[in-house]
Amino acid sequence: MNLLLTVFEIVAPVFLLAGIGFTWVKLGFEYRLEFVTRLGVTLAVPSLIFVALMQTEIPAGELTRFTLAAIVGHIGLASVFELFVRLRGLDRRTYLSPLIFGNTGNLGLPLCVFAFGQAGLGYAVVFLAVTALLSFTYGIYLVAGKGGFGKAAREPMVWATLLGAVFLWRGWQTPVFLTNTLELLGQMAIPMMLITVGVAIARLTTRSLGQAIWLSLLKLSVCFALGWGFGTIFSLEPIAFGVLLLQMCTPVAVTSYLLAERFDADADVVAGMVMVSTVLSVGALPLILAIVL
């Protein structure tokens, strides 16, 4: 009973805030998605990432092992789903990116914070950074048929991660007034990201729910198996193991839909996967959390 209550206390704020965004749109209230998203990815999330890395007290060896596990985890997902897409004869531009990349920012980051605190935040932002870097390069290549390295170099999240890593490595700290400012900016990120997920889901429409159900179940199963496997192989300590597993199992990111729409892939199929996998995560992520706690 205590475990169930703990899990509920962790996941309830995540899905309640997303529900607020969903309800807000369904009631007909205005929500400028492009503005809020730009504010988040340009200021709030980079500030959160930089401060979390700068202030983390996680041993360097643990962070290195976790980073390698996150990279290898993405490579494993890409390899498995590349083979699956080819064997099934599916359109690579439409299916591969959403099967590989999860919503490690809007959903994964808050969930890891509520579950594991400051230590979890440090690991979660590293996983988010790996996801962001790969999705802005390899992910764009998959959908658009061309590289996205120029875009990655212009992303504040990428630079915040690199700068935070340098400060962590050197043991530097920004002046108190600047740290306080960045912390305030970063505190916007989690509620803003969660509400935005609800808004985005509320605005999606799709006719591909049937296929999306079994694809979402497949994605969750493969992600869980690889997350557990690589967490064990790299001998991650319990918090790092839990963060890796949760982040690997996050649902399809809304950005996958936006990329599909922008580069003329089948956006309707991706929208279905976003919607179904997010709904599925309401039950799956608490169950996974109960396993790792």
C-alpha positions, 0 to 999 in steps of 0.5 A, a space after each residue: 500500500 505504501 509503495 502504491 501511494 508513493 508511486 501515485 504521489 510521483 506520477 499524479 502531478 505529471 499527468 494532472 498538469 498534462 490534463 490541465 493543458 488538455 482541458 484548457 484547449 478543449 474549453 476553447 481557451 487560447 494557448 500559443 503553442 509555438 511561443 510557449 515551446 520556443 520560450 521553453 527550449 530557448 530559455 527555461 529548459 537550457 537553464 534547467 539543464 545547465 544548473 542541474 549539471 553544474 550543481 550535480 554531486 553525482 560522481 564522474 564515473 557514474 555519470 560517464 557510465 550512464 552517458 554511455 548507457 544512454 548512447 548505447 541504448 539509443 543505438 540499440 533502439 535504432 538497430 532493432 527498429 531499423 530491422 523491424 521496419 525493413 522486415 515489415 516493409 514500412 516507410 522508414 521516414 514515417 515510422 523509424 524516428 517515432 519508434 526510436 525517440 521518446 518524450 524524454 523532456 516533457 514527460 521523462 524529465 519531470 517524472 525523474 525529478 519527482 521520483 528521484 529528486 536532484 540526483 535523478 534530475 542530473 541523470 535525466 538531463 544527460 539522457 535528454 541531452 543525448 536524445 536531443 543531440 541525436 534527434 536533431 541530427 540522425 532523427 532529422 536525417 531519417 525524416 528529411 533524408 538529409 543531415 541536421 547537424 547545423 540545426 543541432 549546433 544552433 540549439 540552446 539545449 545542446 550548448 547548455 549541456 556542453 557548458 554545464 558539462 564543462 562547469 561540472 568537470 572543472 568544478 566551476 560555479 556561476 556567481 550567486 545572482 546568475 545562478 539564482 536567475 537561471 534557477 528561476 528560469 529553470 523552474 518554469 520548465 517542468 510545469 510548462 513542458 507538462 501543460 504543453 504536452 496536454 495542449 499538443 495531445 488535445 490538438 492532434 487528430 488521427 485515423 490510424 489508432 488501430 495500428 498505433 496501438 500495437 506499434 506503441 505496445 511494441 515500442 514499450 516492450 522493446 524499450 523496457 527490455 533494452 533499458 533493463 538490459 543496458 542498465 544491468 550491463 553497465 552496472 548502474 547504481 539504483 537511481 541511474 538504473 531507474 532513470 535510464 529505464 523510465 527515460 527509455 520507456 517514455 512515449 513518442 515525442 510530439 516533436 516526431 509529429 512536427 517533423 513528419 508534418 514538416 518533411 511530408 512523412 505520414 503525419 497522421 500515422 505519427 499523430 496516432 502513435 503520439 496519442 496512443 503511446 502517451 495514453 498507454 504511458 499513464 498506466 505503464 510508467 507508474 508500473 515501471 516506477 513501482 518496479 524500480 523503486 
